[in-house]
Amino acid sequence: MDTLNELRTQIDQVDRQLLQLLAQRLELVKHVGEVKHQQGLPIYVPEREAEMLHARRAEAEALGVSADLIEDVLRRIMRESYARENQFGFKTVNSAIKKIVIVGGGGKLGSLFARYFTLSGYYVEILEQQDWQNAVNILKGTDVIIVSVPIAKTVETIKRLKPYLTENMLLVDLTSVKRAPLQAMLEVHTGAVLGLHPMFGPDIASMAKQVIVRCDGRFDSRYQWLISQIQIWGAKFYQVDATEHDHSMTYVQALRHFSTFANGLHLSKQPVQLANLLALSSPIYRLELAMIGRLFAQDAELYADIILDKPENLAVIESLKQSYEESLAFFIHGDKQAFIDSFNQVKQWFGEYSEQFLKESRQLLQQANDYRQS
Ligand code: NAD
């Protein structure tokens, strides 16, 4: 027992040293943040991150430490670092911009962007639903208008902006669907237009590595500065045609949100207690439950609007019903071989991704298990 206590004391001491080193590293990150802020350099530089991880992995192996361990630890530290680099603000890419108005800027996503613009030295005003009688004053002298209202209200809100728009203004939207808002913006405005879809929710700790879909509208040279500004925040852009974007969103969002909702609905009607299921759950089941459960901590209206956006979504969802029936039929008929054949067809469709996903999900599962408390 004495030996064990002695060893535990030594481990505690080493952990404290790790803590000191961590504090030292975060202090250095603070200075990096200051320098990047002054020079307008992006928060996330993929090459630097890849080089650094490669070098540490090799050094870890030379010391007999697992390369995956050091990569895990460093990635977690880097995530913390990216979030901390925000606190110094960001360089103002376009100092000619005197005013940015975010319509719906009191909402979740609008307020996130308002914060980032303010951190980048821009003057931001909000136009909320109760502010329209004062819209003339709020929109006077505005260089950029960003629309971030619920999907179902986006097109009508864009149309409502028409009397206040002048040729020199940049009109942008952040809506999760792109074709209709982009078209409406191009119709009401003769100046520069840009459609954006941030592929993340409002609860991110940092924009580093986050993806924003970009659907160009008109006069892209007039909003190049905005793209550069957002890149400094750490986000990556993915440029795509609005119709193609909406088509992909049928699968990326509508189908997925629907099936997650249906799974939650189904489970909630079963004669089971969530706490009991969790107590018996494997890490993967817990993670799957978490992916379902997190939907219900968010905004029902947003999901309804995404699913209702276009008839194509319902057609694909309808075909999901058929796939359920087809899958169930294997078992109703006890046709094990048909199930195995179908399984192998799907496996082929996933191709190399299925091995890659197995590897990626292993990391997530280990992490889910680390945080397990009950
Ligand atoms: P939200 O409901 O939190 O915010 C919307 C805001 O718009 C609210 O503050 C509301 O008061 C305001 N508003 C409503 N009608 C208005 C009007 N007529 N004039 C002015 N303001 C009005 O919603 P959100 O989640 O922030 O979503 C806003 C936009 O961002 C949506 O288009 C959504 O598709 C998009 N988006 C959201 C997410 C997300 O995860 N939340 C992710 C990507 C894109």
Residues whose N, C-alpha, C, O or C-beta is under 5 A from the ligand:
A	BS01	NAD	V103 G104 G106 G107 K108 L109 G110 L127 E128 Q129 S148 V149 P150 I151 K153 T157 L174 T175 S176 P198 F200 G201 P202
